[in-house]
Amino acid sequence: MKWPTCIVTLIDMAGVTDIMLLGDSRASALMRRFHRVVQNHVNVSMRVHESAYCWNDSVLLHADVNGDTHLLTQVMIEAEALKRAVDEIRKCYAISVMGQAFPPPVDDVRRSSSDARTGNPRFTYIKASSYAFTNCHRVQEQLKGREADWYIDRRIVDNIPQLSSNVKHGFVKMDPSRKKRRIYIYKGDLGLVL
């Protein structure tokens, strides 16, 4: 079974944890507003992303692309539009990494009768490559000090001619191979159009 190629994007609001650590209730208000904006944006205008997972001051986006350059561009256009919407709440940064999504587990676990009645499963599978998600965190840890708006995997940049590779970059060891991969660092909007 071939695993589908996907783009995983992590968008994170900057400085919310610092506000929370001060005991300021604005952190909770910012996060609740963020959740509403992400939910509305994903449900209304994001057609090519299969899933979005939101927690605290972050959102993880997942989209299968399977080598389709046009689709890959559309994925990044949607992610950029969401990032702009989040920037209106509070400045954020985004990390996009290409990977291969793990196939979901076989649904052989029997649900309890209460789960079957309510339709609320107790298990939710995050449909995103765990390696790509981990790699987003590696980029975050190693390059966040560059204070950019976007950190994008070379494998994405190489497939979207509109993205300049003539920008600053860094290298991050990526799972599962632990080989260094070039991550391009952008300030401002990407300016992508179809």
FENURRA-V738766 format. One record per run of one state. SS is the DSSP state (H for helix, E for strand, - for the rest). FROM is the first residue (numbers start at 1). TO is the last residue. If there is no record, write none. Layout:
ss;from;to
SS;FROM;TO
SS;FROM;TO
//
This chain:
ss;from;to
-;1;4
E;5;13
-;14;15
H;16;21
-;22;25
H;26;45
-;46;50
E;51;55
-;56;57
E;58;64
-;65;68
H;69;89
-;90;91
E;92;100
-;101;112
H;113;118
-;119;129
H;130;146
-;147;149
E;150;153
H;154;157
-;158;168
E;169;174
-;175;178
E;179;186
-;187;194
//
